[in-house]
Amino acid sequence: IMQYLADKMANLCYERPWYAKMGGCIALKFLYEHFSMRWLYQHLYTFLKAYLFVIMDLTGEVSSGAIDMAKLYLENMLKICMVPLNKEDCNNEELIVIQRKAMFDVTHELVRRITSPHTLVRETAMSSLRQIAALQKTTVTEVMLPHKDVLEDIVPPKKHLLKHQPAGAQIGLMDANTFCTTLEPKLFTLDISIVTHKFFFHEVVTLAEVDDVFLNKLDCFKNINNLIPLRKSALRALAACHYLGQERKSVKEKIFTILYKALEKNSELQ
């Protein structure tokens, strides 16, 4: 019965009307606030995916606050569940093991979502990882380290060039690179002596530097009317590469020149 209840309430978040999703969010909140911690840990991953789906599916639509509700309830749920139990506070070894698995699964999913092409999902995943690090009194890097392999082929992209991806996916990849390389300490670092790293750097330079006419000729941008979000992500990714200039002065000068020129452009880029 308990399993059925959890699945049924989570499934509301996947229903089409926004009010069904809102009902699902409220139902999940009731469950995680009133049911046992053991039960909650066992269903934490399911609840996380349901909240993230609400955020993703209602982006750009009339949601009557459902997105904000999902983000708030997710934050409150993590606050309850993501503080590790220890043997001093809890003498139930089995419960500690169940919680560790739940925390691992949740963190793994959040790390995977930092490359999402959906802006709000990506930002929610990043803010959730920061929240978990604060709750556990550690760094975001330490939280993400056991799941680093999820990002090995993505930061920077090794199997596919940026230009082979849709615009939203390109933004997700650049933002993920920016996030991982600006952590303290860094989770990843770029090294332009490595071919794939060099390709990524030059692709980001191109996206930040060339004019709209050139970009609109590329297949991935032919139906894109607004290139500003793409350029903003590229500029942030370039700024995050500033440390490359410690060894190569030409790289530092290139980054500075592009950022400086952007000050003369659209106010959002400024």
Secondary structure, DSSP 4 states (H G I P E B T S, - for coil): -HHHHHHHHHHHTTSSSHHHHHHHHHHHHHHHHHS-HHHHHHHHHHHHHHHHHHHHHTTTS--TTHHHHHHHHHHHHHHHH-S---TTT---HHHHHHHHHHHHHHHHHHHHHTT-SSHHHHHHHHHHHHHHHHHTTS-HHHHHGGGGGGGTTTTTTSSS-GGGS-HHHHHHHHHHHHHHHSSSS-S----TTSHHHHHHHHHHHHHHHS-HHHHHTSGGGTT-S--HHHHHHHHHHHHHTGGGGGT-HHHHHHHHHHHHHHTTS-TTT-
